[in-house]
Amino acid sequence: MRGIYLKSGLGDETYAPPFIFQTDYEAKLKSAVVECQEGMFSAVDSALAKSKLDPKLIDVVIVTCGMFTPVPSLSAIIVNRYNLRDDVKTFNLSGMGCSSGVMSIDLAAQVLRGCTGLKYALIVVTESISLNWYFGDDRSMLVTNCIFRVGCAAAVVTSDAGRRGDAKMELVNSLRTHHGADQRAYEAAVQKEDETGYVGVSLTKDLIRVAAVGLREHITSLAPRVLPPSQLLSYAYSVVASALSRGEMKPVVPDFTTAFEHMCIHTGGKAVIDQVGRVLRLADDITEPARMCLHRFGNTSSSLVFYELAYFEAKGRLKKGDRMWMLAFGTGFKVGSLVFKLLRDSCMEGDNPWNDCIHRYPLKAW
Protein backbone atom coordinates (compact mmCIF):
# COMPACT_ATOMS: atom_id res chain seq x y z
CA MET A 1 0.00 0.00 0.00
CA ARG A 2 1.30 3.43 -0.94
CA GLY A 3 2.07 6.01 1.73
CA ILE A 4 0.62 9.48 2.07
CA TYR A 5 2.77 12.53 1.31
CA LEU A 6 2.15 15.70 3.28
CA LYS A 7 3.29 19.11 2.10
CA SER A 8 4.12 21.53 4.88
CA GLY A 9 4.07 25.31 4.86
CA LEU A 10 7.88 25.34 4.60
CA GLY A 11 7.78 23.67 1.21
CA ASP A 12 9.48 20.36 2.15
CA GLU A 13 7.85 16.95 1.86
CA THR A 14 7.61 14.34 4.58
CA TYR A 15 6.44 10.77 4.38
CA ALA A 16 3.75 9.27 6.59
CA PRO A 17 3.05 5.50 6.48
CA PRO A 18 -0.52 4.46 5.69
CA PHE A 19 -2.99 4.68 8.56
CA ILE A 20 -3.78 0.97 8.31
CA PHE A 21 -0.10 0.14 8.72
CA GLN A 22 0.13 2.41 11.76
CA THR A 23 -2.85 0.70 13.37
CA ASP A 24 -1.39 -2.74 12.64
CA TYR A 25 2.00 -1.78 14.06
CA GLU A 26 0.37 -0.32 17.17
CA ALA A 27 -1.25 -3.68 17.88
CA LYS A 28 2.04 -5.52 17.33
CA LEU A 29 3.92 -3.09 19.56
CA LYS A 30 1.37 -3.54 22.35
CA SER A 31 1.70 -7.30 21.99
CA ALA A 32 5.49 -7.09 22.23
CA VAL A 33 5.31 -4.94 25.38
CA VAL A 34 2.86 -7.37 27.00
CA GLU A 35 5.15 -10.26 26.03
CA CYS A 36 8.07 -8.63 27.84
CA GLN A 37 6.02 -7.57 30.83
CA GLU A 38 4.66 -11.06 31.47
CA GLY A 39 8.13 -12.57 31.58
CA MET A 40 9.84 -9.73 33.45
CA PHE A 41 7.21 -9.27 36.16
CA SER A 42 7.01 -12.99 36.87
CA ALA A 43 10.82 -13.34 37.10
CA VAL A 44 11.28 -10.21 39.24
CA ASP A 45 8.47 -11.22 41.63
CA SER A 46 10.19 -14.56 42.13
CA ALA A 47 13.67 -13.03 42.61
CA LEU A 48 12.42 -10.50 45.17
CA ALA A 49 10.48 -13.16 47.06
CA LYS A 50 13.47 -15.52 47.26
CA SER A 51 15.87 -12.76 48.31
CA LYS A 52 13.30 -11.25 50.72
CA LEU A 53 14.35 -7.85 49.45
CA ASP A 54 12.28 -4.70 49.81
CA PRO A 55 12.15 -3.05 46.33
CA LYS A 56 12.91 0.29 48.00
CA LEU A 57 16.41 -1.01 48.77
CA ILE A 58 17.29 -1.53 45.10
CA ASP A 59 20.01 0.88 44.02
CA VAL A 60 20.62 -0.29 40.44
CA VAL A 61 18.35 -1.76 37.76
CA ILE A 62 19.82 -3.39 34.66
CA VAL A 63 17.49 -4.72 31.98
CA THR A 64 18.71 -6.36 28.80
CA CYS A 65 16.77 -7.35 25.71
CA GLY A 66 18.63 -7.88 22.47
CA MET A 67 15.92 -7.16 19.91
CA PHE A 68 13.32 -4.88 21.52
CA THR A 69 13.79 -1.33 22.82
CA PRO A 70 10.45 0.40 23.48
CA VAL A 71 9.90 3.92 24.78
CA PRO A 72 9.67 4.24 27.77
CA SER A 73 12.49 1.72 28.16
CA LEU A 74 12.14 -1.72 29.73
CA SER A 75 14.10 -0.50 32.77
CA ALA A 76 11.57 2.34 33.16
CA ILE A 77 8.76 -0.22 33.05
CA ILE A 78 10.40 -2.05 35.98
CA VAL A 79 10.84 1.19 37.95
CA ASN A 80 7.19 2.06 37.37
CA ARG A 81 5.86 -1.40 38.20
CA TYR A 82 7.73 -1.76 41.52
CA ASN A 83 7.62 1.92 42.54
CA LEU A 84 11.39 2.14 42.96
CA ARG A 85 13.22 5.10 44.48
CA ASP A 86 13.66 8.22 42.37
CA ASP A 87 17.46 8.02 42.72
CA VAL A 88 17.70 4.46 41.40
CA LYS A 89 20.38 4.00 38.72
CA THR A 90 19.00 2.35 35.56
CA PHE A 91 20.74 0.76 32.59
CA ASN A 92 19.00 -0.51 29.47
CA LEU A 93 21.13 -2.84 27.30
CA SER A 94 20.17 -3.83 23.77
CA GLY A 95 21.68 -5.12 20.55
CA MET A 96 24.14 -7.39 22.35
CA GLY A 97 22.47 -10.68 21.49
CA CYS A 98 22.95 -13.82 23.56
CA SER A 99 25.91 -12.44 25.52
CA SER A 100 23.97 -9.65 27.23
CA GLY A 101 22.80 -11.80 30.16
CA VAL A 102 26.40 -12.48 31.14
CA MET A 103 27.36 -8.87 30.37
CA SER A 104 24.61 -7.51 32.63
CA ILE A 105 25.89 -9.50 35.63
CA ASP A 106 29.39 -8.22 34.93
CA LEU A 107 28.09 -4.64 34.65
CA ALA A 108 26.25 -4.96 37.96
CA ALA A 109 29.42 -6.20 39.66
CA GLN A 110 31.47 -3.34 38.22
CA VAL A 111 28.92 -0.72 39.31
CA LEU A 112 28.58 -2.09 42.85
CA ARG A 113 32.34 -2.37 43.29
CA GLY A 114 33.02 1.09 41.92
CA CYS A 115 30.32 3.10 43.68
CA THR A 116 30.29 3.32 47.44
CA GLY A 117 26.83 3.42 48.93
CA LEU A 118 25.28 1.16 46.30
CA LYS A 119 24.48 -2.31 47.63
CA TYR A 120 21.72 -3.95 45.61
CA ALA A 121 21.31 -4.42 41.87
CA LEU A 122 18.35 -6.01 40.13
CA ILE A 123 19.16 -7.66 36.80
CA VAL A 124 16.39 -8.61 34.38
CA VAL A 125 17.30 -10.63 31.30
CA THR A 126 14.70 -11.15 28.59
CA GLU A 127 14.12 -11.39 24.85
CA SER A 128 11.28 -10.57 22.47
CA ILE A 129 10.37 -12.09 19.12
CA SER A 130 6.92 -10.56 18.53
CA LEU A 131 8.31 -7.78 16.33
CA ASN A 132 11.31 -9.75 15.08
CA TRP A 133 9.82 -12.67 13.19
CA TYR A 134 11.31 -12.92 9.72
CA PHE A 135 8.74 -13.26 6.92
CA GLY A 136 11.11 -13.56 3.96
CA ASP A 137 12.79 -16.55 2.36
CA ASP A 138 16.52 -15.82 2.83
CA ARG A 139 17.92 -19.00 4.38
CA SER A 140 20.56 -17.20 6.44
CA MET A 141 17.78 -15.19 8.09
CA LEU A 142 15.27 -18.02 8.48
CA VAL A 143 17.53 -19.78 10.99
CA THR A 144 16.51 -17.39 13.76
CA ASN A 145 12.84 -18.37 13.28
CA CYS A 146 13.81 -22.00 13.82
CA ILE A 147 15.86 -21.83 17.02
CA PHE A 148 15.15 -18.59 18.90
CA ARG A 149 12.52 -18.48 21.63
CA VAL A 150 11.48 -16.07 24.37
CA GLY A 151 13.12 -16.57 27.75
CA CYS A 152 13.38 -14.48 30.90
CA ALA A 153 15.38 -14.51 34.12
CA ALA A 154 15.95 -12.13 37.02
CA ALA A 155 18.61 -11.97 39.73
CA VAL A 156 19.49 -9.83 42.72
CA VAL A 157 23.19 -9.03 43.10
CA THR A 158 24.58 -7.46 46.26
CA SER A 159 27.92 -6.21 47.55
CA ASP A 160 26.65 -6.37 51.15
CA ALA A 161 28.83 -8.93 52.94
CA GLY A 162 26.15 -9.19 55.61
CA ARG A 163 23.82 -10.83 53.09
CA ARG A 164 26.40 -13.41 51.97
CA GLY A 165 24.65 -16.13 53.97
CA ASP A 166 21.43 -15.56 52.03
CA ALA A 167 23.10 -15.72 48.62
CA LYS A 168 23.11 -18.72 46.33
CA MET A 169 26.42 -18.00 44.59
CA GLU A 170 29.40 -15.67 44.82
CA LEU A 171 30.81 -14.06 41.68
CA VAL A 172 34.57 -14.57 41.88
CA ASN A 173 35.59 -13.59 38.36
CA SER A 174 34.20 -12.15 35.15
CA LEU A 175 35.62 -11.43 31.73
CA ARG A 176 34.28 -10.04 28.48
CA THR A 177 36.19 -9.70 25.24
CA HIS A 178 35.10 -7.78 22.14
CA HIS A 179 36.21 -8.95 18.70
CA GLY A 180 34.35 -6.37 16.62
CA ALA A 181 37.55 -4.94 15.15
CA ASP A 182 37.63 -8.03 12.93
CA GLN A 183 35.22 -7.27 10.06
CA ARG A 184 34.26 -10.92 9.57
CA ALA A 185 33.47 -11.24 13.27
CA TYR A 186 31.50 -7.99 13.18
CA GLU A 187 29.37 -9.21 10.26
CA ALA A 188 28.84 -12.78 11.51
CA ALA A 189 25.36 -11.92 12.85
CA VAL A 190 23.68 -8.74 11.61
CA GLN A 191 20.13 -7.39 11.58
CA LYS A 192 19.26 -6.14 8.10
CA GLU A 193 16.69 -6.04 5.32
CA ASP A 194 16.65 -8.75 2.67
CA GLU A 195 16.22 -8.02 -1.04
CA THR A 196 12.44 -7.81 -0.67
CA GLY A 197 12.49 -5.44 2.30
CA TYR A 198 11.81 -7.92 5.11
CA VAL A 199 13.85 -7.31 8.28
CA GLY A 200 15.63 -10.17 10.00
CA VAL A 201 18.89 -11.30 11.57
CA SER A 202 21.34 -12.88 9.15
CA LEU A 203 23.56 -15.61 10.60
CA THR A 204 26.41 -16.16 8.16
CA LYS A 205 28.21 -19.42 7.47
CA ASP A 206 31.28 -17.81 9.04
CA LEU A 207 29.61 -17.65 12.46
CA ILE A 208 30.93 -21.01 13.67
CA ARG A 209 34.52 -20.11 12.71
CA VAL A 210 34.16 -16.69 14.32
CA ALA A 211 32.86 -18.28 17.52
CA ALA A 212 35.80 -20.70 17.61
CA VAL A 213 38.39 -17.94 17.05
CA GLY A 214 36.73 -15.64 19.58
CA LEU A 215 36.56 -18.44 22.14
CA ARG A 216 40.27 -19.28 21.74
CA GLU A 217 41.23 -15.64 22.24
CA HIS A 218 38.86 -15.36 25.20
CA ILE A 219 40.16 -18.41 27.06
CA THR A 220 43.72 -17.20 26.55
CA SER A 221 42.81 -14.27 28.81
CA LEU A 222 40.61 -16.32 31.15
CA ALA A 223 42.96 -19.27 31.71
CA PRO A 224 45.50 -17.51 33.98
CA ARG A 225 42.67 -16.35 36.23
CA VAL A 226 41.01 -19.71 36.85
CA LEU A 227 43.27 -22.67 36.04
CA PRO A 228 45.26 -24.54 38.69
CA PRO A 229 49.08 -24.16 38.58
CA SER A 230 49.65 -27.56 36.96
CA GLN A 231 47.43 -26.69 34.01
CA LEU A 232 48.97 -23.24 33.68
CA LEU A 233 52.46 -24.71 33.61
CA SER A 234 51.50 -27.24 30.93
CA TYR A 235 49.81 -24.54 28.87
CA ALA A 236 52.76 -22.12 29.18
CA TYR A 237 55.18 -24.86 28.10
CA SER A 238 53.08 -25.63 25.00
CA VAL A 239 52.93 -21.93 24.06
CA VAL A 240 56.73 -21.65 24.27
CA ALA A 241 57.14 -24.86 22.28
CA SER A 242 54.77 -23.54 19.62
CA ALA A 243 56.72 -20.29 19.35
CA LEU A 244 60.05 -22.12 19.05
CA SER A 245 58.64 -24.42 16.36
CA ARG A 246 57.33 -21.41 14.45
CA GLY A 247 53.78 -22.66 14.59
CA GLU A 248 54.40 -26.28 13.63
CA MET A 249 53.34 -27.34 17.14
CA LYS A 250 50.02 -25.98 18.36
CA PRO A 251 49.52 -24.93 22.00
CA VAL A 252 47.58 -27.50 23.99
CA VAL A 253 44.07 -26.64 25.14
CA PRO A 254 43.98 -26.49 28.96
CA ASP A 255 41.64 -28.88 30.75
CA PHE A 256 39.01 -26.52 32.12
CA THR A 257 37.27 -29.35 33.95
CA THR A 258 40.11 -29.05 36.50
CA ALA A 259 38.92 -25.51 37.27
CA PHE A 260 35.13 -26.02 37.27
CA GLU A 261 32.69 -28.66 38.45
CA HIS A 262 29.90 -27.27 36.26
CA MET A 263 29.76 -25.40 32.94
CA CYS A 264 26.86 -23.49 31.40
CA ILE A 265 27.90 -23.47 27.74
CA HIS A 266 26.35 -21.14 25.16
CA THR A 267 23.19 -22.75 23.76
CA GLY A 268 23.43 -21.11 20.36
CA GLY A 269 22.55 -24.17 18.30
CA LYS A 270 23.78 -27.70 17.74
CA ALA A 271 26.73 -26.57 15.59
CA VAL A 272 27.80 -23.96 18.17
CA ILE A 273 27.61 -26.41 21.07
CA ASP A 274 29.58 -29.00 19.09
CA GLN A 275 32.21 -26.41 18.18
CA VAL A 276 32.65 -25.28 21.80
CA GLY A 277 32.97 -28.92 22.80
CA ARG A 278 35.68 -29.47 20.17
CA VAL A 279 37.65 -26.32 21.04
CA LEU A 280 37.60 -27.02 24.78
CA ARG A 281 37.73 -30.82 24.35
CA LEU A 282 34.65 -31.37 26.48
CA ALA A 283 32.94 -34.73 26.91
CA ASP A 284 29.21 -35.08 26.21
CA ASP A 285 28.35 -35.10 29.92
CA ILE A 286 29.82 -31.57 30.23
CA THR A 287 27.80 -30.16 27.32
CA GLU A 288 24.68 -32.06 28.40
CA PRO A 289 22.88 -29.07 30.01
CA ALA A 290 23.40 -26.94 26.88
CA ARG A 291 22.16 -29.68 24.56
CA MET A 292 19.13 -30.44 26.72
CA CYS A 293 18.24 -26.73 27.02
CA LEU A 294 18.37 -26.39 23.25
CA HIS A 295 16.08 -29.40 22.88
CA ARG A 296 13.55 -28.23 25.47
CA PHE A 297 13.57 -24.44 25.15
CA GLY A 298 15.50 -23.59 21.98
CA ASN A 299 17.90 -20.64 22.05
CA THR A 300 16.45 -18.26 24.65
CA SER A 301 19.12 -15.68 23.79
CA SER A 302 20.44 -13.64 26.72
CA SER A 303 18.83 -15.84 29.39
CA LEU A 304 20.14 -19.16 28.04
CA VAL A 305 22.85 -19.70 30.70
CA PHE A 306 20.28 -19.22 33.47
CA TYR A 307 18.11 -21.99 32.01
CA GLU A 308 21.18 -24.21 32.21
CA LEU A 309 21.66 -23.17 35.83
CA ALA A 310 18.06 -24.24 36.45
CA TYR A 311 18.86 -27.61 34.82
CA PHE A 312 21.69 -28.21 37.29
CA GLU A 313 19.37 -27.28 40.16
CA ALA A 314 16.61 -29.56 38.90
CA LYS A 315 19.11 -32.44 38.76
CA GLY A 316 20.36 -31.67 42.29
CA ARG A 317 23.97 -31.44 41.15
CA LEU A 318 24.99 -28.14 42.76
CA LYS A 319 26.86 -28.52 46.04
CA LYS A 320 28.42 -25.99 48.38
CA GLY A 321 31.94 -25.09 47.29
CA ASP A 322 31.44 -26.11 43.64
CA ARG A 323 32.73 -23.77 40.92
CA MET A 324 30.63 -22.85 37.89
CA TRP A 325 31.56 -21.30 34.56
CA MET A 326 28.95 -19.46 32.47
CA LEU A 327 30.03 -18.82 28.87
CA ALA A 328 28.04 -16.89 26.25
CA PHE A 329 28.60 -15.38 22.80
CA GLY A 330 26.94 -12.30 21.36
CA THR A 331 26.66 -10.16 18.27
CA GLY A 332 29.40 -7.68 17.73
CA PHE A 333 31.23 -10.19 18.18
CA LYS A 334 31.53 -10.64 21.97
CA VAL A 335 32.43 -13.45 24.34
CA GLY A 336 31.59 -13.25 28.05
CA SER A 337 32.42 -15.41 31.07
CA LEU A 338 31.19 -15.51 34.65
CA VAL A 339 32.87 -17.64 37.31
CA PHE A 340 30.82 -18.45 40.41
CA LYS A 341 31.42 -20.30 43.66
CA LEU A 342 28.41 -22.06 45.19
CA LEU A 343 27.74 -20.87 48.75
CA ARG A 344 25.22 -23.59 49.55
CA ASP A 345 23.64 -26.68 48.11
CA SER A 346 21.10 -25.70 45.49
CA CYS A 347 18.08 -27.72 44.48
CA MET A 348 14.97 -27.37 42.33
CA GLU A 349 12.53 -24.74 43.56
CA GLY A 350 8.88 -24.16 42.82
CA ASP A 351 9.32 -21.91 39.79
CA ASN A 352 12.02 -23.95 38.06
CA PRO A 353 11.21 -24.16 34.32
CA TRP A 354 12.20 -27.85 34.32
CA ASN A 355 9.56 -28.81 36.90
CA ASP A 356 7.28 -30.64 34.50
CA CYS A 357 9.87 -32.47 32.40
CA ILE A 358 13.19 -32.98 34.17
CA HIS A 359 12.44 -36.70 34.64
CA ARG A 360 12.73 -37.13 30.85
CA TYR A 361 16.23 -35.67 30.64
CA PRO A 362 18.93 -36.18 29.58
CA LEU A 363 17.75 -37.68 26.32
CA LYS A 364 19.82 -40.59 25.07
CA ALA A 365 19.61 -39.46 21.45
CA TRP A 366 21.03 -36.16 20.18
N, C-alpha and C positions, 0 to 999 in steps of 0.2 A: 504494500500500500504506500502511495506517495505521501510525503510530508506536506506540511503547510508552511509557506513562506510568508513572513510578516515584514512589512516595510515600515521602518520607524521614521520619526520626524527628522532624524539626522541624516537620512538618506542611505544608511547601510542596511543590509539584509541579514536577518538571522533565521535560523532553521528551528522549527518546532516539530517534534515527532507527532504522528497522528494521535488523536485523542483516544482511539481504541487501544493503541499500543500503550499509552500512558496508563490507562485503566488496568490493562493486563499486567503490566510491570508492577503496578501498585499492589495487586493481589499476590504476585510472586514474592515481592519484597516483604510483605506482611507475613507470608508463609515462612520465609527464611528467618525472620526475626523470631517467630514463634518456635521454630525448630531449635534455634540456639538457646532461647530462654528455657525451654523444657529440659534440655540437657544440663545447662549451667545451674539452674536453680536447684535441681535435684541433687547434683554433685556437691554444690556448696552447702546445702542443708545438711547433707550427710557428713561433710568434713567438719563443719562447725559443731555438730552434735557429738562426733567422736572426740574432738579436741576439747569440748566443753568450753569453747571460747566465746566471750561476749563480742558481737560484731563491732561494738564501740572501741574495742582494743586494737582493731586492725589498723596498722600504720601504712601498709603498702598493698595495692591491688595490681596484679599483673594478669591480664587476659590475653590469650593468644588464639587466633583463628587464621589459618593460612589463606583462605579464599573469600572471606566475607568481612567487609568493614563498613557497617552502617553508620549513620549519623542520627542521634548521638552514638558514641562508640559503645562497644560491648562492655568495656570497663565502667562507663557511665551508667549502663543498665544495672550492673551489679551494685554500684554505689546507691542508686535510686531504690533498688529493690530492698536492700538491707539497711537503708538509712544510716550510712556510714558517716564518720566525722567529716567536717568541711575542710580539714587540713590533711586528709588522706592523700597519699601520693599514688597516682595511677599511671599505669603503662599499658598501652594497647599495641601488641605485636601482630604483624600480618606479613604475608608474602614470604614466609620463611619455611613453608612446607612442613614436612614430617619432623624436622629437627627442632621446631619451636617449643615443644614440650620440655625437652632437655634444656634448651636455651633459657626458658623462663625460670626454671629452678636455679640455674646458674646466675641469672640476673638478680633474682631475689636474694641469693647468698651475697652477691657483691654489694647490693644496696644496704643490706642489714649490717654487713661488716664495715662498710665505709661511712655510715651515718649513725652517730651516737644518738641515742634517744628513740631510735626505731627498733621495735622488738618483734612485731608480728607481720608477716606477709601472707596474703591469700593469693594463691595461684589457681587460675581456671584455664583449662586446656580443652579446646573444642574444635570442631570443624563443621562446615556447612556445605551441602551439595545441592540445595534447592535451586540456587541461581547459577550453578556451575556444571549442570549436565550438558554434555556435548551432543548436539543433534546432527552433526555432519557425518561424513563417511571416511575421514582420514584415519588410517589404521593407527598411526602414532598417537592420535588424540583419543581414540576409542578405548585405549587401554585403561584410562582413568575411570571410565564408566564401569568397567569390569571388576576392578579390585578395590576402589575407594568406597568407604562407608563412613557414616557419621559416628563419632565417638566423643566422649566427654569425661574429664576427670578433674578433680579439685584437690588441693593440698594446702595445709597450713604449715608454714615454715617459720621458725622462731630462732632468735639468737639469745633468748633468755635461758641461761644455764639452769635456773630454778625449775624450768619445765622439762628438763632432759628426761626425767623419769616417766613423763607422760608420752614421750615421743616414740614413734615406731622405729625410725632409722636416724642415723646421724650422717650428714654429708661430710665426707672427709677429703674429697677432691673433686674437681670439675675441670673440664678442658673443652674449648671449642676452637676449631680451626676453620679458616675461610679460604677456599681455593678458587674464588671468583676471578682472580687475575688470569687464570688459564681460560682462554676463550671457549675451548671445547667443554670445559667443566661448567662454565657460565651458561652455555646453551644446551646443556644436557636435559633440562626440564624447564620449559618456558610456556607461559600463557600467551596465546596469540589467536588471531583469526585465521581460519583456513581459506582456501581459494573462493569459497562460496559465502564467506562472511560470518560463519559460525565460530563462536569463541570456545576455546578449550585449552587444555594443557597438553603440550606435545612432549612425549617421553621418547627421546632419540635412542637409536641402537647403541650409541656410545655411552649410555648411562651406566651400564654394568662396568665398563672399563674405568669410567670416571670414579665410580664408587670404590673400586679396588685401589686405584691410585691414591685417592683421597684418604682411604682407610690406612694404607701403608704409611703415608706421611703423618697421619694423625697418631698412630700407635708409636711412631718414632719419638714423638714428644711425650706421649703418655707413659711409655714403658719405664723410664727412669723414676717416675713418681710412684709406681705401684708394684713393680716386680721385686721379688726377693733377690738378695745379692747373688745367689748362684745363677739365676737366670740372666741377670744383668751382666755378669762376668762372661757367660757363654755368648751372649749377644754382642758384647763389645769385642770379643775375640773374633767373631765371625765378620764383623764390620771391618776390622783391621785387615783380616785375611782377604776380604773382598777388595779392599783398596790396593793391597800389595799385588794381587793377581790381576789388577786392572779390569775388574768386572767379570773375570772368568768364573770366579766363585761368588755365589750370591749369599748375602747375610742370612743367617737362619732366622726363622720366625720364633720369637719367644713363646713359651708355653704359658698362656695367660690363665690357664686353669690352676696354676700354682699361686696366683694372686687373688682369685675369686672363687667362691663356692657356687655362685649363681650369676648368670648372664642374661640380660634382656636385650636381645639382638634385634636390630631394625627389621620390622615386618613389612618390607617394601614390596615383596612379591617373591615367588618361588626362586626366580633367577638371582635376586638380590641376596636372599638367605643362603642359597647354595654358594654364591661367590664369597660372602663373608666367612662361611664355613671353610672354604678352600684357603682363603688368605690367612686365616687364623689357625687353620688345621684343627677344627673343632669336630668332635664326634657328634653323631646324631642326637645323643641324649642331651647335649649342651644346647643345640639349636631347637630342641623339642618345643619349648614354650612359644618361640617365634612361629614355627610351622603350624602349631595347633591354633594359635591366635589368627593366623591368616585363614585357616580352614573355617573357623567358627565365626569370626567377625570381619574378615577382609582386612584391608589396610585402613585403619582408623586415623591415619595421618599423625598429627602431633601427640595424640594420646596413646599411641600404640604401645610404648614401653610400660605404661601403667596397666594396660590390660594383661601384659605378661607378668607384671608384679602380682596382679590378682590371681593369675594361674598358679604361681608358686604358693600363694596363700591358700588357695583352694585345695592344693595337693598336700598342704601341711609340711612343706619342705624348709621353711624359713626358721632358723634357730638363732638364738642370741649369740652374738659374736661373729656370725657369718658375714662375708663381704659380698657385695653385689655390684655388678657393672651394668649400667644402662648405656646403650650405644644407639645413636640415631643419625640419619643423613637428612639433608634438606636442600631445597633449591638454592642456587646461588654460586657455587656449590659448597655446602657446609657439612662438617662432621662434629658431633657433640658427644661428650662422655660425662657421666655422673658416677661417682664411686661412693657407695654407702656402706655403713657398718650397721648391722642389725642390733638394736638395743634390747630387744626382747623377742621371745618366740612369737611368731605371727601366724594366725590361722584364718580360715574363711569366716567372714562376717556376713551379716544379714543382707547387705546390698551388693555382695560380690556378683559380677556379671556371669560367673560360671556356675552359679547355684543350681541351675536346672539341667546342666549337661556335663559336669565335670566327671561323672562316673563313666562317660563314654570315651574319655581321653586318657592317654594319647591313643590316636588311631594307629593301627599297625601298618596301614598302607599310606603312602605319600606319593 
